[in-house]
Amino acid sequence: MYRGTLATNGYMFDKAKNFTFVLGAGEVIKGWDLGIVGMKIGGSRKLVVPPKLGYGKRGCSPDIPGNATLHFTVSLKKIESS
């Protein structure tokens, strides 16, 4: 489960109750690949993702402008083995 907001004004650009990805495979922004490492099942973490680990100069239209710092609140529900 996660919630993503812009650091500048708190605008919530995304949220999900369930989200699955392979850690370290480049399926998500680099800030997530680095920020999720070490989490335990049932744990929560606040990630502050600078532009270079997020969407950089290009942003992600229409909700994330270029050079945006992103805030995420993430809860880890489970870990699946490959």
N, C-alpha and C positions, 0 to 999 in steps of 0.2 A: 504494500500500500504506500502511496506517495502523494505529495502535494507540492507543486512547483509555483513559486512566485518571483516577481521581479524585485530586486533589492531596492530599486529607486522609489517605488510607490506601492509595493505590496500586491500589485495586480496578479491574481491567480491565473496562470496561463494553461495549467494542466493539472489533472489529478486522476488517480485510478485506484480501485480497490485491489485489483489483481494485475500484475505485470511480471512477465517472465522474460529473462534474457540470460545469455551466457556471459559470465564475468570474465573480463579480459579479452573478449573476442571482437571488440569494437562495434558491438551492436547498439551501444548507448554512448552518450557523450563521455569524454575522458574523465570528467569530474566524477561521474558515477562509477566508472571502472576503478578509479582510485579510492573513492570515498566509501564504497560498500565493503571493501576488503576488511576482514577482521570482525564484521558484525556477527552476532549470534542470533539464532532463531528466537523470535519474540522481542528482540531489541529494537530500539528506535534511535535514529541519528539525524542531526541537522547538518546538512551539507551547504557550504557557501562555495559556489562554483564561479571562479573568475572567468572572464570572457575567453581567455586562451584555453581553458579546459571545458568550455561550453560551446557556444556557436560563433565565437570570434566576431570579426568585423562584419560578417554577412548577416548575422542574426538568423532568425527562423520566422519568416513572415507567416501570418500577419501579427502574431502576438509578442514575439521576442525581437526587440530592436538590436542593431549591431552594437557590439561592445557592452552587452548587458551582463551584469553580475546576477547570478541566479541563486535563489534560496530553495532548498528542498527539505521537506520533512519526510523521512523514509522509515517504514517499519518492515522488518524482515519476517515473513510468515513461515517460509520453509526453504530448504536447500535440497536441490535434486542432484543426484550423481549422474555423470555422463556415462 
